[in-house]
Amino acid sequence: MPGARARKPLDRAAVGVGLFLVALAGIAAWDASRLTLTSTYGMGPEAMPYLIAGGLAVLAIGHFVVAVRSALPEREPFDLRAIAWIAAGLAALIAVIGLGGGFIVAMMILFAATARAFGRTAIVTDLLIGFGLGVLAYLMFSKLLTLSLPQGPLEALF
Amino acid sequence: MDTFTALGQGFVVALAPAKLLYALVGVFLGTAVGVLPGIGPALTVALLLPVTFKLDPTGSLIMFAGIYYGGMYGGSTTSILINTPGESATMITALEGNRMAKAGRGGPALATAAIGSFVAGTIATIGLAFFSPWLVQLAIEFGPADYFALMVVAFVTVSATFGDSPLRGLTSLFVGLFLGLIGIDRLTGQARLTFGVPELLDGIEVTTLAVGLFAVGEALFVASRRKHAPEEILAVRGSLWMTKEDWRRSWGAWLRGTFLGFPIGALPAGGAEIPTFLSYTIEKRLTKHPEEFGHGAIEGVAGPEAANNASAAGTLMPLLTLGLPTSATAAIMLAGFQQYGLNPGPLLFAERPDLVWGLIASLFVANVMLVVLNLPLVGLWVRLLAIPQPWLYAGILVFAAMGTVAAKPSVVELSMLALFGALGFLMRRFDYPVAPMVVGLILGPMAETQLRRALSISLGDPLVILESPIAAGLLAVAALALIAPFVMRGLDRFKASED
């Protein structure tokens, strides 16, 4: 960079957010361009997406400026393993529900995985607690509030 | 006089035994969930929304009112006893309240917070009851262009004016607006941004976004830095009762907090942070015991707590009379209304007065229940605080997933929950505010509808949005509010370079 300003490393995070916003703007504009029905007068369904895409693009530029001139706020160190455990718990939740394993099993696994992320090591105990919580929630929602929850082999018993 | 009759009828609705029971359940659940560390009122309301699915609209909204106020009370208990406020508005309470608890005066701190919230909530709800009909009269005059302009004001104040960084606030807002585009366009029936996924045709659920951002995001955030920031729970020692001296020092602060909180909450001015902060500053200046500030001054708990509660009632005013949510909590409440096909606004006052006034009356009821229940039950709430962190957050995630599954049992919905959780984590990490995104999601489509209505009435003449003096004035306010933070920042930089 020419001038008196000292050379400063690019703030990668701000660049990343900027690129994310560019992608969102592109998707919104591309999708809007495919809309075939528009209004004869007034504003069609494509106008707002274009407007929002424009706003996102401006904000992306703002982030690139921040990346060059300053940086996003300081980040604290973080523990990737904890995040991985919760992510695994959520993935298991989605998989179990998707594959028809039922609500209670899904809750049991999610509970134990999250507890593990927060440093618990007694997995069996936590699975049992999760199971109890799942059964309790299932009974409350399906019997008391008559909402339908995903069914699996265990739910068939109640 | 009309207001008295209407409110009286509201009380007839709210005091029916079944409705009292709903209010009691709401207050109890709201406090129980709100007291859990890391859970603010917005998340409390979002998590408990599914519980109200099967009730009738009036009963459900009454339970909702209880949950909302209960969540507020619960939050202040947490910030006094463990200094990890669930949301920024109770941060100020934690400042002095946590010090008081450390000095063995946790009882009086909880008491002044509870009684102050009661006083503020009651006065502010009276304000709500008496100003709302007046605002409704005004709102009847509003055309589509005026509504659109009003929403633009809300967008700007929520995202840009009062946050740390207008850039980050606006980014959050625009991502919310983007999410709001997803689904079927209401006027032409075309699908936008659905990528052929049928589950997306109905649009993104506000509760899924809110629960993902707040609950899943918060769990990820706390887990990721658990090793770096341990917490400590303080026991409530000594008497719960406030001394004569405590009362003398509290009542003025309560009233001042109320009169700051209600108007600022009622104007679309971006939540409860401003009034609580202002109240703290004023109490610090007015106190006869300045040396106690920073070491547990009771005024520093009483004032901000009152301001916080009064502004919560204040936010209900634009929500009920104009259908305009100005906080994340209000956005979720609006989603609660919409699940019954109810649209808050002047029409609702005319068509369902029983519901609106029943809701307002039940706010009074909830307030009384809270002050009667909470102080005696404080021991129970403290027990909840002692749940070990791993189980607490595991339970929160189970609750979050459960609510989502109950609302829409699909893999797509759960995937969105996880995705929003990741987004919420990144936003927490890089200090982006979350509320503008939630408000953008729910208010964006409404603003678009109003704008398109205005333009089709004017046969496409875009100047229509400046022709109404109300709309033009509001847009000018929005422009000012957008520019102000940049100008003030510029001045700051100017000053700094002068030094």
Boltz contact constraints between the chains, C-beta under 6 A:
constraints:
  - contact:
      token1: [A, 24]
      token2: [B, 178]
      max_distance: 6.0
  - contact:
      token1: [A, 31]
      token2: [B, 193]
      max_distance: 6.0
  - contact:
      token1: [A, 35]
      token2: [B, 190]
      max_distance: 6.0
  - contact:
      token1: [A, 37]
      token2: [B, 188]
      max_distance: 6.0
  - contact:
      token1: [A, 37]
      token2: [B, 190]
      max_distance: 6.0
  - contact:
      token1: [A, 41]
      token2: [B, 459]
      max_distance: 6.0
  - contact:
      token1: [A, 41]
      token2: [B, 460]
      max_distance: 6.0
  - contact:
      token1: [A, 42]
      token2: [B, 452]
      max_distance: 6.0
  - contact:
      token1: [A, 42]
      token2: [B, 455]
      max_distance: 6.0
  - contact:
      token1: [A, 42]
      token2: [B, 456]
      max_distance: 6.0
  - contact:
      token1: [A, 42]
      token2: [B, 460]
      max_distance: 6.0
  - contact:
      token1: [A, 43]
      token2: [B, 452]
      max_distance: 6.0
  - contact:
      token1: [A, 43]
      token2: [B, 455]
      max_distance: 6.0
  - contact:
      token1: [A, 45]
      token2: [B, 185]
      max_distance: 6.0
  - contact:
      token1: [A, 45]
      token2: [B, 188]
      max_distance: 6.0
  - contact:
      token1: [A, 45]
      token2: [B, 190]
      max_distance: 6.0
  - contact:
      token1: [A, 48]
      token2: [B, 448]
      max_distance: 6.0
  - contact:
      token1: [A, 49]
      token2: [B, 181]
      max_distance: 6.0
  - contact:
      token1: [A, 52]
      token2: [B, 177]
      max_distance: 6.0
  - contact:
      token1: [A, 52]
      token2: [B, 178]
      max_distance: 6.0
  - contact:
      token1: [A, 55]
      token2: [B, 174]
      max_distance: 6.0
  - contact:
      token1: [A, 56]
      token2: [B, 174]
      max_distance: 6.0
  - contact:
      token1: [A, 59]
      token2: [B, 170]
      max_distance: 6.0
  - contact:
      token1: [A, 59]
      token2: [B, 171]
      max_distance: 6.0
  - contact:
      token1: [A, 59]
      token2: [B, 174]
      max_distance: 6.0
  - contact:
      token1: [A, 62]
      token2: [B, 167]
      max_distance: 6.0
  - contact:
      token1: [A, 72]
      token2: [B, 430]
      max_distance: 6.0
  - contact:
      token1: [A, 73]
      token2: [B, 431]
      max_distance: 6.0
  - contact:
      token1: [A, 75]
      token2: [B, 429]
      max_distance: 6.0
  - contact:
      token1: [A, 76]
      token2: [B, 225]
      max_distance: 6.0
  - contact:
      token1: [A, 78]
      token2: [B, 224]
      max_distance: 6.0
  - contact:
      token1: [A, 78]
      token2: [B, 225]
      max_distance: 6.0
  - contact:
      token1: [A, 79]
      token2: [B, 224]
      max_distance: 6.0
  - contact:
      token1: [A, 79]
      token2: [B, 227]
      max_distance: 6.0
  - contact:
      token1: [A, 82]
      token2: [B, 223]
      max_distance: 6.0
  - contact:
      token1: [A, 82]
      token2: [B, 224]
      max_distance: 6.0
  - contact:
      token1: [A, 83]
      token2: [B, 220]
      max_distance: 6.0
  - contact:
      token1: [A, 83]
      token2: [B, 224]
      max_distance: 6.0
  - contact:
      token1: [A, 86]
      token2: [B, 220]
      max_distance: 6.0
  - contact:
      token1: [A, 86]
      token2: [B, 223]
      max_distance: 6.0
  - contact:
      token1: [A, 90]
      token2: [B, 418]
      max_distance: 6.0
  - contact:
      token1: [A, 93]
      token2: [B, 401]
      max_distance: 6.0
  - contact:
      token1: [A, 94]
      token2: [B, 411]
      max_distance: 6.0
  - contact:
      token1: [A, 94]
      token2: [B, 414]
      max_distance: 6.0
  - contact:
      token1: [A, 94]
      token2: [B, 415]
      max_distance: 6.0
  - contact:
      token1: [A, 98]
      token2: [B, 411]
      max_distance: 6.0
  - contact:
      token1: [A, 107]
      token2: [B, 398]
      max_distance: 6.0
  - contact:
      token1: [A, 110]
      token2: [B, 397]
      max_distance: 6.0
  - contact:
      token1: [A, 110]
      token2: [B, 398]
      max_distance: 6.0
  - contact:
      token1: [A, 110]
      token2: [B, 401]
      max_distance: 6.0
  - contact:
      token1: [A, 111]
      token2: [B, 394]
      max_distance: 6.0
  - contact:
      token1: [A, 111]
      token2: [B, 398]
      max_distance: 6.0
  - contact:
      token1: [A, 114]
      token2: [B, 393]
      max_distance: 6.0
  - contact:
      token1: [A, 114]
      token2: [B, 394]
      max_distance: 6.0
  - contact:
      token1: [A, 114]
      token2: [B, 397]
      max_distance: 6.0
  - contact:
      token1: [A, 115]
      token2: [B, 390]
      max_distance: 6.0
  - contact:
      token1: [A, 115]
      token2: [B, 394]
      max_distance: 6.0
  - contact:
      token1: [A, 117]
      token2: [B, 223]
      max_distance: 6.0
  - contact:
      token1: [A, 118]
      token2: [B, 223]
      max_distance: 6.0
  - contact:
      token1: [A, 118]
      token2: [B, 389]
      max_distance: 6.0
  - contact:
      token1: [A, 118]
      token2: [B, 390]
      max_distance: 6.0
  - contact:
      token1: [A, 118]
      token2: [B, 393]
      max_distance: 6.0
  - contact:
      token1: [A, 120]
      token2: [B, 390]
      max_distance: 6.0
  - contact:
      token1: [A, 133]
      token2: [B, 398]
      max_distance: 6.0
  - contact:
      token1: [A, 137]
      token2: [B, 402]
      max_distance: 6.0
  - contact:
      token1: [A, 141]
      token2: [B, 406]
      max_distance: 6.0
  - contact:
      token1: [A, 145]
      token2: [B, 54]
      max_distance: 6.0
  - contact:
      token1: [A, 147]
      token2: [B, 406]
      max_distance: 6.0
  - contact:
      token1: [A, 150]
      token2: [B, 409]
      max_distance: 6.0
